[in-house]
Each structure stands twice: as structure tokens, then as C-alpha cells.
């Protein structure tokens, strides 16, 4: 199993950080294995990833939960890999 993990410390207002993090498309800006995240349908997103040895991967996820200033949660709905996560 491949696990991406990041700890980021920012010297900005929490509401500004949450606005950036809660837009799922921005995750490609700070997680190196994510190439692009694009919307497909209401709460469905297609992720293009770079896997081990540079192998391109993709999956579709459903944005499950957005709790203001707390957590964004997603789960895979389609694709060759199982994906889930939170920010």
C-alpha cells in the first residue's frame, strides 16, 4: 500500500488556510504525487497521480464530507486503485 502523508505549518489565519485546503483541486499544489484533480460531476473528482516508478494512475473519488474549518473527506468510487483520505 502506498501512503502519502504531509505535515504543513503555515503562519497565516486559519480561515485562509481552510479556504485553500477545502478546495480539493489545490491538493496537487502541495502533494507531490498528485498531478491534477478535476471535477467530473457534483462531488465527483478525477485524480491523476504519479505512482511508484512514475507509473501514471487515476481514480475517481466522491467528496464525502466538508466540515467547515475541520475536515474534507473523500473515498474512491472508480479506478484501478483504492483511494481515500482527508485533509
Beta strands, then each sheet from edge to edge (+ up, - down):
strand 1: 34-41
strand 2: 44-50
strand 3: 56-67
strand 4: 71-79
strand 5: 84-86
sheet 1: 1+ 2- 3+ 4- 5+
end
